């Protein structure tokens, strides 16, 4: 009996350190980040694109310009610390094929597949938030990050607004239903100013009910005719963009966007405007269908450099599979039409229409 008691005591003594070590094990990375207040997230976007026209010769899109190709469109990573009170900041990088098309001046001249998309410091106090650095535009329904959209291809309007700005922005939210924006920046997609002029930014977001949201933004300044490249004559630019979204139910919602643009140039003014409509339906928790219809009037042929006024129309149907919170698969069919023969076939002939198909997989972490 005495021997059994001694053996039990020895066993307990040997087991104790293991128990202590188990309780004192190192914290996980997630626990460290939570304790520090840092929020880290990212995604990988890979896709296949097919089109029956030569998109390298002419396209009305920003990103999916392949005729028959697999592509790593984006690897996105964001690191942020944005407390409700006090100082914070955000850094967002985009790596992949799409990065080549969103560079700001003067980096826009490179073909680099790396882009520092956003990097800014912030200060919040009550209803007021100030940010300074490089940040995404207020304009538009669709965004650079693939995870922020519900279709594979971006709209024509997405390419007709700025991507980012470098400057300062203030937002003021006097209530839960309204936020006001104002700021000053270098202009459209300009990390360093292509001229000595600055662009004013104003905007407002209004959410009178949970079902309805309205946003309006305006940019007014003097920029080169091609601000992203820093080339062309300087002229006053006026851009106004309005977006509305309405949720009919938990499974059905509608969206709309209207855009108007004007730039003064020597002896003339160039203009374009457009509108887009969206219908989004959750067929069940794992399947979503999105229908987008769009109209774009390039009144002087300025935006697409066609040297003639051209009207564009597009219809897109995108079906998404969402098996869990980390993965999304999309398949999309899109038809583009124009009032002039601007789309180029493989033999060099031109057409007024283009059909495309896409498959996309997005992994989020």
Secondary structure as UniProt FT lines:
FT   HELIX           2..23
FT   HELIX           29..36
FT   STRAND          39..51
FT   TURN            55..57
FT   STRAND          68..81
FT   STRAND          86..95
FT   HELIX           97..101
FT   HELIX           107..109
FT   STRAND          114..125
FT   TURN            126..127
FT   STRAND          128..136
FT   HELIX           146..148
FT   HELIX           157..160
FT   STRAND          164..175
FT   TURN            176..177
FT   STRAND          178..185
FT   TURN            188..189
FT   STRAND          199..206
FT   STRAND          212..226
FT   TURN            227..230
FT   STRAND          231..247
FT   STRAND          252..265
FT   TURN            266..267
FT   STRAND          268..284
FT   TURN            285..286
FT   STRAND          287..298
FT   TURN            299..300
FT   TURN            302..305
FT   STRAND          310..321
FT   STRAND          327..338
FT   STRAND          343..344
FT   TURN            346..347
FT   STRAND          350..351
FT   STRAND          353..364
//
